[in-house]
Amino acid sequence: MSILDFGSFDDDPEDDQGRRERFEDELKKYRDSLKEGSSGITNAEALEEIVNYYFDNEKYEDALHFVNQLLAIVPYSADFWHRKGLILANLYKYEDALEAYERALRLNPVDPEVLVNKGITLDDLGRFEEAIACFNGALEIDPSQEEALFNKGISLEKTGQYEEGAQIFKFILDGNPDHKDAWYEMGYCFDYLDKPADSLRCYDEHLNRDPYNYNAWYNRGIVLNRMMHYNLAIESYDTALAIHEKFPSAWYNKGNAFANLGRLQDAIACYRQTLQQDEKDVPAWHNLGNAYEELGEYEDAIKCFSQAIKNEPAHYESYFGRGSCHDALEQWRKALADYNKALGLCKDYPELWYAKADLLYNMGRLRESLLSYRMVTKLEPKNYEAWLDYGETLFELGYLKQALKSFDRSVEANPYAAEAFYSRAKVLLVMNRVYEAVESLKNSFRLDPERRKQFEEEFPGVRSIKEFKSLLRR
């Protein structure tokens, strides 16, 4: 029996606390003696037991102190250098941990466990390729090293190699179907591979084995949300929150699910819960603003977007959101200032250019609006509505040829839009290209018979023109 062996703590549950206290007292004596530099304490076995005790109880600073004492006595032990590396890694001193693992490997270069832990530390440092090389080294020494294979899969995930990662986790599960963490990680890979049904199945398998993993319930909710099963997603988020209430991401995504269902008041309540736990959560402020905007509560929405901007001054989406609210309130100068600020941060945002174009049009600044409409068509050449609005503005300003080209592009982008054929016919009439106008009107009326009535109201004398008589009789 070692100098610190007081028997198993499980032998007599009633005396367990007393044994622990005696063990702690004995540790204190050794700690005090060693810290005072006593030369009489040189028992490596006792020191090792102290190190293990502190390590197992997550008292890593104390464990580090004593492992250094241990290595002063036994400097050529690969196991003790390995243990020091593990302690340093748990203290987030990753570079120091790597040095300890290197010392261990110089003493024993064929220890797969050291290579695995070195790989995990490299992974923590974001040095994924080096980590994978370590895991491969461990597998060359011991092909059955499941931990090496599992951690290799995780590093592959982090480098975006989800297919390769999923294959590794499947291989592990073929040999060990109850490896709950492999089910979890494979679910994560399938999510990124856009295989939501497979991802959901993996998370369910994981939760069958670990039903209290709130992260798994949360991820399951994310997958269900992507599958547009919003009610089921909410149930998953609720389970995650029942296990771990202080989980702002779960509250936030639960709010998104409610918003997708149109239950905006419930969404607002969830976003508020998110902000109670993280008052600087920019996406939560932004989506809270979106919810208020959809309810027409523009002043409240503006406050939320402003708070998002305060926390993240480069958040162009919130400038856009706030500008839209000012636009709805006909506070056009403020709206234009926000749109311009957003475009200064993100120039390739077609919806934003479109909003600015419509705003300038409504302000009567038609010529300025043309540039913004044109930007939309450059960014989205298939946006038939943008071509249509661009053409209507050109037509209104008297640029007939350019307007006709825009209407042609609108028809090309969507040959089933009656409005584009109708606007094209109007400009052709003004250009006195009657036959082409009639053909375009035929297409418009075929797609939307109500356009015939609109045409007669806009052009009341047109029935007297021979070419239109038969067209308007139908």
Secondary structure as the mmCIF struct_conf table of DSSP 4:
data_model
#
loop_
_struct_conf.conf_type_id
_struct_conf.id
_struct_conf.beg_label_comp_id
_struct_conf.beg_label_asym_id
_struct_conf.beg_label_seq_id
_struct_conf.end_label_comp_id
_struct_conf.end_label_asym_id
_struct_conf.end_label_seq_id
TURN_TY1_P TURN_TY1_P1 ILE A 3 LEU A 4
TURN_TY1_P TURN_TY1_P2 PHE A 9 ASP A 10
BEND BEND1 ASP A 11 ASP A 11
HELX_RH_3T_P HELX_RH_3T_P1 PRO A 13 ASP A 15
HELX_RH_AL_P HELX_RH_AL_P1 ASP A 16 LYS A 35
TURN_TY1_P TURN_TY1_P3 GLU A 36 GLY A 37
TURN_TY1_P TURN_TY1_P4 SER A 39 GLY A 40
HELX_RH_AL_P HELX_RH_AL_P2 ALA A 44 ASP A 56
TURN_TY1_P TURN_TY1_P5 ASN A 57 GLU A 58
HELX_RH_AL_P HELX_RH_AL_P3 TYR A 60 ILE A 73
TURN_TY1_P TURN_TY1_P6 PRO A 75 TYR A 76
HELX_RH_AL_P HELX_RH_AL_P4 ALA A 78 ASN A 90
TURN_TY1_P TURN_TY1_P7 LEU A 91 TYR A 92
HELX_RH_AL_P HELX_RH_AL_P5 TYR A 94 LEU A 107
TURN_TY1_P TURN_TY1_P8 PRO A 109 VAL A 110
HELX_RH_AL_P HELX_RH_AL_P6 PRO A 112 ASP A 124
TURN_TY1_P TURN_TY1_P9 LEU A 125 GLY A 126
HELX_RH_AL_P HELX_RH_AL_P7 PHE A 128 ILE A 141
TURN_TY1_P TURN_TY1_P10 PRO A 143 SER A 144
HELX_RH_AL_P HELX_RH_AL_P8 GLU A 146 LYS A 158
TURN_TY1_P TURN_TY1_P11 THR A 159 GLY A 160
HELX_RH_AL_P HELX_RH_AL_P9 TYR A 162 GLY A 175
TURN_TY1_P TURN_TY1_P12 PRO A 177 ASP A 178
HELX_RH_AL_P HELX_RH_AL_P10 LYS A 180 TYR A 192
TURN_TY1_P TURN_TY1_P13 LEU A 193 ASP A 194
HELX_RH_AL_P HELX_RH_AL_P11 PRO A 196 ARG A 209
TURN_TY1_P TURN_TY1_P14 PRO A 211 TYR A 212
HELX_RH_AL_P HELX_RH_AL_P12 TYR A 214 ARG A 226
TURN_TY1_P TURN_TY1_P15 MET A 227 MET A 228
HELX_RH_AL_P HELX_RH_AL_P13 TYR A 230 ILE A 243
BEND BEND2 GLU A 245 GLU A 245
HELX_RH_AL_P HELX_RH_AL_P14 PRO A 248 ASN A 260
TURN_TY1_P TURN_TY1_P16 LEU A 261 GLY A 262
HELX_RH_AL_P HELX_RH_AL_P15 LEU A 264 GLN A 277
TURN_TY1_P TURN_TY1_P17 GLU A 279 LYS A 280
HELX_RH_AL_P HELX_RH_AL_P16 VAL A 282 GLU A 294
TURN_TY1_P TURN_TY1_P18 LEU A 295 GLY A 296
HELX_RH_AL_P HELX_RH_AL_P17 TYR A 298 ASN A 311
TURN_TY1_P TURN_TY1_P19 PRO A 313 ALA A 314
HELX_RH_AL_P HELX_RH_AL_P18 TYR A 316 ALA A 328
TURN_TY1_P TURN_TY1_P20 LEU A 329 GLU A 330
HELX_RH_AL_P HELX_RH_AL_P19 TRP A 332 LEU A 345
BEND BEND3 LYS A 347 LYS A 347
HELX_RH_AL_P HELX_RH_AL_P20 PRO A 350 ASN A 362
TURN_TY1_P TURN_TY1_P21 MET A 363 GLY A 364
HELX_RH_AL_P HELX_RH_AL_P21 LEU A 366 LEU A 379
TURN_TY1_P TURN_TY1_P22 PRO A 381 LYS A 382
HELX_RH_AL_P HELX_RH_AL_P22 TYR A 384 GLU A 396
TURN_TY1_P TURN_TY1_P23 LEU A 397 GLY A 398
HELX_RH_AL_P HELX_RH_AL_P23 LEU A 400 ALA A 413
TURN_TY1_P TURN_TY1_P24 PRO A 415 TYR A 416
HELX_RH_AL_P HELX_RH_AL_P24 ALA A 418 VAL A 430
TURN_TY1_P TURN_TY1_P25 MET A 431 ASN A 432
HELX_RH_AL_P HELX_RH_AL_P25 VAL A 434 LEU A 447
TURN_TY1_P TURN_TY1_P26 PRO A 449 PRO A 449
HELX_RH_AL_P HELX_RH_AL_P26 GLU A 450 GLU A 458
BEND BEND4 PHE A 459 PHE A 459
TURN_TY1_P TURN_TY1_P27 PRO A 460 GLY A 461
HELX_RH_3T_P HELX_RH_3T_P2 VAL A 462 SER A 464
BEND BEND5 ILE A 465 ILE A 465
HELX_RH_AL_P HELX_RH_AL_P27 LYS A 466 ARG A 473
#
